[in-house]
Structures are given as C-alpha cells and as structure tokens.
C-alpha cells in the first residue's frame, strides 16, 4: 500500500486501487460518507429518557489501556467553542484537530483511521477514540476491524493527477491538505465497537462528563461506565444532537456500536474535562 500513495504512480492505477479498497471495506456499508442532516435542525439538542443500568455489562471490572502505548499530540488545548472555568474545560471532540489527524498514518487521507486512531487534547487531558479491540471485555462488545473511517464531512474523496486523495471540483480533482479538512467518525460496520476514554501524563484513565453527541447515521447504542459504579446504556439514539448532560457525568469510558449491520456515524462528542 505504500506505493499507492507515491505521487509518481499513474492516476488510473491509483483510481483502480482506490475503488478496490473502498469496495472491500464498504461491502456491508451503504456509503463511505454518511448523508449529513440539515444544519438548522441539528442545532437543536434532543432530550432523552434516563439510561438503563445494565445487568450484563461489557466488562466486570475497570479496564485500563496500556500507558506505555499512549500518545500526547499537543495541538490546540481548546477549540473556538470551548468554555473554560476554574474546575475544567467544556469542548467538542470534533475530529477536526490537525494535531490529532497528523499522528494517524497517512493522515487518514483515504478516510481509513488506523492505530493510534484519533487523539484530541481537551484541557489538560487527551480524549482517545479507538476501536474496542482490547482484552478484559465481554467479546460481544469488541471488534477487530483494525480501523474505522474519518470521513470528510463535505465531499467524497477523488484521486488527483498526482495519485493523491483530493476534493472534487467540477470535472476535476483538487489537491487538499487532509489534516485541515473537517471530519466525522464513520464505522466500518454496524457491529463495530468504538471506545472513548481520556488520559493524561500521570494517569491512563481520567474521569470526565459526556455532555452530548451528534448522531449522523444511526441509530447507535451508547454505553458508559460510572466512576466506581456500573455500566449504563441507551439502546437506541437516532439521528440528531443529543443532550446527555443529565446522566453521563463522572464517567471513565464510553462504548458505541450500531443497532444492526448498517454503518453508523457520529460527530461533536461534547465533553467536560475537570482539571484533576
């Protein structure tokens, strides 16, 4: 695959290889890039019923990531939409941070996000969105596709004359800097499990609040673990921006999957990160 991204390759060969990659990955998906919802409707946060305490949890104990493998991309400490206070930072994990995209192989220019996946700095911690393929979980809550997609929000990529991924412009294909293009998460398959957690230099697990999420393709199922407590879940969150702030506070991790075989997509994970 390394040769595929070298600019001296002919554009026709690049296009054929790209079609092959996308076809293999999207065999069970309706589209690589999900259809966006209307922006005016999306701004209204949806209220929801209380989550359910699960009697069959994803894990029976607290599962910690290996601290030796954690990355610390500096990037921006907060976005333009962030709010800071004496107790912490409220911000969106929006999958648009250039520093976070720059540590992903090939900058996820083909949309394929592989290890170490997406890691965004929020306040004095880092929020990691990865595939849940580690040990310690009930196997029904894990997957091992070894990638998910960071789809471009505004276009489906094309192949430039130089054999790179670009942006369609009329009958042509313009070059882009992939770390500067807005993204969102799109799963490989509806059965894929993604994990969201936070860490810092001194701890492989930080406690935070999950205040909201924008579901672009759904519905999704969303599970979260309370600090020192059990697992709670919403079994079906449909397309829209959901206000979760009344329930998913002081948590240590989030697991997200689909409710069927269709690929799911989400964006703008709103979190509150305390300073300690």
C-alpha positions in Angstrom: 0.0 0.0 0.0 3.0 2.4 0.5 3.5 2.6 -3.3 -0.2 3.5 -3.7 0.4 6.9 -2.1 3.6 7.8 -4.1 2.8 10.6 -6.5 4.7 9.1 -9.5 2.1 6.4 -9.8 -0.3 6.9 -12.7 -3.7 8.3 -11.7 -5.5 5.4 -13.4 -3.8 2.8 -11.4 -4.4 4.8 -8.2 -8.1 5.1 -9.0 -8.4 1.4 -9.6 -6.7 0.6 -6.3 -8.9 3.1 -4.5 -12.0 1.6 -5.9 -10.8 -1.8 -4.8 -10.1 -0.6 -1.2 -13.4 1.2 -0.8 -15.4 -1.7 -2.3 -13.8 -4.2 0.1 -14.4 -2.1 3.1 -17.9 -0.9 2.2 -19.3 -4.1 1.1 -21.7 -4.1 4.1 -22.0 -0.3 4.2 -24.5 1.9 2.4 -21.9 4.7 1.9 -18.4 5.6 2.9 -19.5 9.2 3.8 -22.9 9.4 5.6 -25.5 11.9 4.5 -25.5 15.0 6.6 -28.5 16.2 8.5 -29.9 19.7 8.0 -27.8 22.1 9.9 -30.7 24.1 11.2 -32.4 21.1 12.7 -29.1 19.8 14.0 -28.5 22.8 16.3 -31.5 21.7 18.5 -30.4 19.4 21.2 -32.6 16.4 21.7 -33.7 15.4 25.2 -33.9 11.8 26.1 -35.1 9.4 28.8 -32.8 8.1 31.6 -30.4 5.4 30.6 -30.8 1.8 31.8 -28.4 0.1 34.3 -27.1 -3.0 32.5 -27.3 -6.4 34.2 -24.9 -7.8 31.6 -22.1 -5.2 31.4 -19.4 -5.0 28.7 -16.8 -5.7 31.4 -17.0 -6.9 35.0 -14.0 -4.7 36.1 -12.4 -1.4 35.2 -10.3 -1.9 32.0 -7.3 0.3 31.7 -5.3 1.0 28.5 -1.6 0.3 28.4 0.0 3.5 29.5 3.2 2.7 27.5 1.3 3.0 24.2 -0.4 6.3 24.9 0.3 9.3 22.6 0.2 13.0 23.5 -0.3 15.2 20.4 -0.2 18.8 21.6 -2.4 20.6 19.1 -4.9 23.1 20.4 -5.8 22.9 24.1 -9.3 24.0 23.3 -11.4 25.0 20.3 -13.2 28.2 19.5 -16.3 26.7 21.0 -14.6 25.7 24.3 -15.6 27.1 27.6 -13.2 27.2 30.5 -13.8 27.7 34.2 -12.0 27.2 37.5 -13.0 23.5 37.5 -12.3 22.4 33.9 -12.9 22.7 30.2 -16.0 22.0 28.1 -15.2 21.3 24.5 -16.1 19.2 21.5 -14.1 16.2 20.2 -14.9 17.2 16.6 -12.4 15.0 14.7 -11.0 18.2 13.0 -7.9 18.8 15.1 -4.8 18.9 12.8 -2.5 17.6 15.5 -4.8 14.7 16.1 -5.1 13.9 12.4 -1.3 14.3 11.9 -0.4 11.2 14.1 -2.7 8.9 12.1 -0.9 7.0 9.3 -1.3 8.9 6.0 -3.3 11.5 8.0 -6.4 9.3 7.3 -6.4 10.9 3.8 -8.2 7.8 2.4 -10.6 8.1 5.4 -9.0 4.9 6.9 -8.1 5.7 10.5 -5.8 3.1 11.9 -3.7 2.8 15.1 -3.2 5.1 17.1 -6.6 6.4 15.9 -7.9 9.8 16.9 -6.5 11.5 20.0 -7.6 15.1 20.8 -6.3 17.3 23.6 -9.1 18.7 25.8 -7.9 20.9 28.7 -5.1 19.1 30.4 -6.1 15.6 29.2 -6.3 13.7 25.9 -9.5 12.1 24.6 -8.9 8.9 22.7 -11.4 7.5 20.2 -10.3 3.9 19.3 -11.7 0.6 18.3 -12.6 -1.5 21.3 -10.4 -4.5 20.5 -8.5 -5.0 23.8 -8.7 -7.6 26.5 -10.9 -7.5 29.5 -14.3 -7.0 27.8 -17.1 -9.4 27.1 -16.3 -10.5 23.5 -19.8 -9.3 22.4 -18.6 -5.7 23.0 -15.4 -5.9 21.0 -14.4 -5.9 17.3 -11.2 -6.2 15.4 -11.5 -4.4 12.0 -8.3 -2.6 12.9 -9.7 0.7 11.5 -12.6 3.0 11.4 -13.3 5.8 9.0 -12.7 9.6 9.5 -15.0 10.6 6.6 -14.8 14.0 5.0 -17.8 16.0 6.1 -18.3 17.9 2.8 -17.2 15.5 0.0 -16.3 12.0 -1.1 -12.6 12.0 -2.0 -11.4 11.6 -5.5 -7.9 10.9 -7.0 -5.7 13.8 -8.2 -3.5 13.6 -11.3 -0.6 13.0 -8.8 -2.3 9.9 -7.4 -3.3 11.5 -4.1 -6.7 11.8 -2.4 -8.4 15.1 -3.2 -11.6 17.1 -3.4 -13.9 17.0 -6.4 -14.2 20.3 -8.3 -16.5 20.1 -11.3 -14.8 17.7 -13.7 -11.5 17.8 -11.8 -10.0 16.8 -8.5 -8.2 19.4 -6.4 -5.4 18.8 -4.0 -6.1 19.1 -0.3 -4.3 19.1 3.0 -6.1 16.2 4.7 -5.3 17.5 8.2 -7.2 20.7 7.5 -10.5 19.1 6.3 -13.5 18.6 8.7 -14.2 15.0 9.5 -16.6 12.8 11.3 -16.4 9.1 12.5 -17.9 6.5 10.3 -17.8 2.9 11.4 -16.6 0.0 9.1 -19.7 -2.0 10.0 -22.7 -1.7 12.3 -21.3 -4.3 14.6 -18.0 -2.4 15.2 -17.4 -1.2 18.8 -15.6 2.1 19.4 -14.3 3.2 22.7 -13.9 6.8 24.1 -11.8 7.5 27.2 -9.4 10.1 28.5 -5.9 10.1 30.0 -3.1 12.4 30.9 0.7 12.3 31.6 0.1 10.7 35.1 -3.0 8.6 34.6 -4.2 6.2 31.9 -7.7 6.9 32.9 -9.4 10.3 33.6 -12.9 10.9 34.9 -15.0 13.2 32.7 -18.5 14.1 31.8 -20.1 13.2 28.5 -22.5 16.1 27.8 -23.7 15.3 24.3 -23.2 13.7 20.9 -24.3 14.3 17.3 -25.5 11.1 15.6 -25.1 11.5 11.9 -26.0 7.9 10.8 -28.0 5.8 13.3 -29.4 4.7 15.5 -26.5 3.9 17.8 -26.3 2.2 21.1 -24.2 4.0 23.7 -22.8 2.6 26.9 -20.9 4.4 29.6 -19.3 3.4 32.9 -19.7 5.5 36.0 -16.6 6.1 38.1 -16.6 3.3 40.8 -20.0 2.1 39.5 -21.7 0.1 36.9 -22.4 0.3 33.2 -25.4 2.3 31.9 -26.8 2.3 28.3 -29.1 3.9 25.8 -30.1 1.1 23.5 -31.1 3.4 20.6 -30.1 7.0 19.8 -31.3 8.2 16.4 -30.0 10.8 14.1 -29.7 14.2 15.8 -27.8 16.1 18.5 -28.4 14.5 21.9 -28.1 16.3 25.3 -26.7 13.7 27.7 -25.6 16.1 30.4 -28.3 15.0 33.0 -27.0 11.4 33.1 -23.5 10.6 31.8 -21.4 12.5 34.4 -18.3 11.4 36.3 -17.7 8.5 33.9 -14.5 6.7 32.9 -15.3 5.4 29.4 -17.9 5.2 26.6 -18.6 2.3 24.2 -20.6 2.9 21.0 -21.9 0.5 18.4 -24.7 0.2 15.9 -28.1 -1.4 16.4 -27.8 -3.5 13.2 -25.5 -4.2 10.3 -25.6 -0.7 8.8 -22.6 1.6 9.3 -23.1 4.3 12.0 -21.6 7.7 12.2 -21.2 10.4 14.8 -19.5 13.8 15.4 -19.1 16.6 18.0 -18.7 14.5 21.2 -19.2 17.1 23.8 -17.2 16.6 27.0 -16.3 18.3 30.2 -12.8 17.7 31.4 -12.1 18.6 35.0 -8.6 19.8 35.8 -7.9 16.9 38.2 
